[in-house]
């Protein structure tokens, strides 16, 4: 009896190892539901019959060793039906355990990603707010406003309004949005206010060129994605050497992706230095894209000494809801592999 039980356990264990390997290769996904279950039904039958064949072969070999006569032994009737049912049950048990463990692991990973995203959001918001309240930035802006109040009150009032809008955007709780996402249009308005205030300080030294496709404006992206890149260009490419430069911002939707380019024609740098000592803003943007989209995003830096600095971003194109009053006209959230 013990030998017979051992044959059963060893044979099903060997098949179980291959089954676990297969399940890890074809992991659970709701988007595979149309072929996922039929595939496993067929495989469960194949698993059961393979197991039976191995058992019958082992029984036949054992009898041959005892009697010297070869005869292929097999079950019939109720014993055969019970063996098939047992094999399918074992298959279902192994598969269920593997996929339950996968789901638990994925849930834990999502919890870690969510916690990291919240921490990153707080860090990024603080970094942007600190940049806005940077003593030099604030002092220069207020100093310029004081002069404008005397000679151009209307322009000073407009600048104060832009500063207020910047602070309002920074302090707005993006956690009310899905995954901290905002419309590209909102992010660009924030960037425009930031640039208008910087132009008060830099004057004609700062030129802005924008090429934003209308189709891209309703796409979603993580909050504070573009402004840190603009700030990096101004701080390291323009203000540092007191030179004139142009900042270029472009965005378009192409092949279900949102492609954003932010760059300048300032003093530039070299890629090795940037990768080794990238600023807080650039690192935060890179990390939040990785957390939000995983391998579905691209973040590339192009720079050379005296050849400017450019960042290329590519993320899946997701669209915000379009509303008229309270009626949703369109909502599109394509599946993103992470």
Buried (B, 14 or more C-beta within 10 A) or exposed (E): EEEEEEBBEEBBEEBBEEBBEBBEEEEBEEEEEEEBEEEBEEBBBEBBBBBBEBBBBBBBEBBBEEEEEEEEBBBEEEEEEEBBEBBBEBBBEBBEEBBEEBEEEEEEEEEEBEEBBEEBBEBBBEBBBEBBEBEEBEEBBEEBBEEBBEEEEEBBEEBBEBBEBBBEBBEBEBEEBEBBBBBBBBBBBBBBBBBBBBBBBBEEBBBBEEEBBEBBBBBBBBBBBBBBBBBBBBBBBBBEEEEEBBBBBBBBBEEEBBBBBBBBBBBBBEEEEBEEEBBBBBBBBBBBBBBBBEEBBEBEBBBEEEBBBBBBBBBBBBBBEEEEEEEEEEEEEEEBEB
